[in-house]
Amino acid sequence: MTDDTADIWARDEPESPCVKICLVHPDSGLCTGCYRTQDEIAAWGAMTSAERRAIMLQLAARKPLVARRRGGRAGRLAPKDER
């Protein structure tokens, strides 16, 4: 690969926030890895750079909405007031 071909692949938009932990939280509807909604994940490739940046700025604030479940299968099956 020459230096000329490296410029072909240069992109201005932010990279995906995906960390390959793809699990949608049942209460918040957010991915527990990247904190995006399913609609945002599906539309990511077609979004403009400005749309992606706007979402990226919101992700840190969404983190508290994705409480990690504990207790394995028993924790998932227990009524919410017992968790």
N, C-alpha and C positions, 0 to 999 in steps of 0.2 A: 504494500500500500504506500503510495507516495503522499507527500504533504498536500498535493492538490486534491486528492480524493477525500482527505479528512474534512475539508471544507464543505463537501457535498452533504455530509450527514450532520452538520452543525444545526442545532435547533434552538430557538429562542424561548419556546414555551417551557413551563416547569415540568419536571418529570412527574410521573405518577407517584402518589404517596403510598401506593400499595407495598406492604411488607410481607406479602404472601401468607398472611394469617387471615383467611377469608371465612368469616363466620359472622352471620348477622345476629345481633343481639335481639332477643325476642321482644323486649319491652321498648327499646329506643328505636329499633329498625336500622341501627347504624352498624357498619362493619366493625368488629372488635379490633381489627388490625390497623385500618387507616381512617376510621371514623367517617367515612362517606356513606351516603344513602345508596340503596340499590339503583335508584334512578341516576344518581351522579356517576356511579361506577359504569353503568351501561352507556351513558352519553359521553364519557370522558374523551374518547377518541375523536368525537366530532365537535368538541367544544373549542372555542377560541382561546387564545392565550389569556386574555383578560378574564374570561369565565373561569378558567382553571385557577388563576391566581386568586380570584375572589373566594373560591371554595377553599383553597389552601390556607388562606388567612383565617378561616372559620374552624379549621380542624382541631386546633389545640383547645378551643373553648368547648368542643363537643366531648372531649375525653371523659369528664365526670359523668356524662350520661350513659356511659358504657361500663356499668359495674360488672366486675368479673364474678361469675357464678362459682361457688365453691361447693364441694361435697360430691362431686362426680354425679353418677346416676341418681343416687339418693337425694342429692341437693336439687336436681332438676325436677324430681317427682314430688318433693315435699311442698305442701301448701306455702304460699309466699309468706304468711305470718310466722312460719316455723323456721325460715331461713335466716 
